[in-house]
Amino acid sequence: MTKTILGLSGSLRRASFNAGLLRAAADLAPEGVRIQTGSIREVPLYDGDLEAESGLPQPVRALQAQLAAADGLLMVTPEYNNGVPGVFKNAIDWMSRGEGLALFVGKPVAVIGASPGGFGTILAQNHWLPVLRTLKAALWTEGRLMVSRAGSVFDDQGNLTDDKTRAQLRKFLEGFAARL
Ligand code: FNR
């Protein structure tokens, strides 16, 4: 039976390396696995008044429905100031509201990321740890993928062109898929 992974990129940038890494992941998904890409673009800033008055915004409910239907979650995170990008944290925070909290419990989650620097989002990936622990997600830790020097492995449109990195990504996905 086909397994589904919901893939989320934490960047809104058109030529984003992280969105490109997610596209490459969707291309390289192992047999029997489909990576469905969700979008955080329309998620508003979290506002408890908005939530109390109007409930969960439609883009948040859409992401929750995708997560509910998925066997696992692949988070592709940029690194901002040695931490997670606010837009991505904001989306995950919204997704954890209402019925959403239960969706994360026990859900296999993998975190990868790309950055132009030499450390390839290692600190952002670490910053997700307490968040995922709080959500009681089942973080997959057997593989790690930190794509550094992104400018030399992606093209101008953010497509992952480097064969070695694509092979590393494929291996990572095979490992994660085996966990689903
Ligand atoms: C960055 N960037 C960055 N990179 C990094 O490796 N460590 C860091 O701490 C930071 N800090 C940082 C802060 C802010 C506010 C911005 C906007 C950027 C650079 C970042 O990795 C780069 O812009 C990537 O291209 C962002 O990912 P996308 O948009 O290409 O997916």
Residues whose N, C-alpha, C, O or C-beta is under 5 A from the ligand:
A	BS01	FNR	S11 R13 A15 S16 F17 N18 A19 P78 E79 Y80 N81 N82 A114 S115 P116 G117 T121
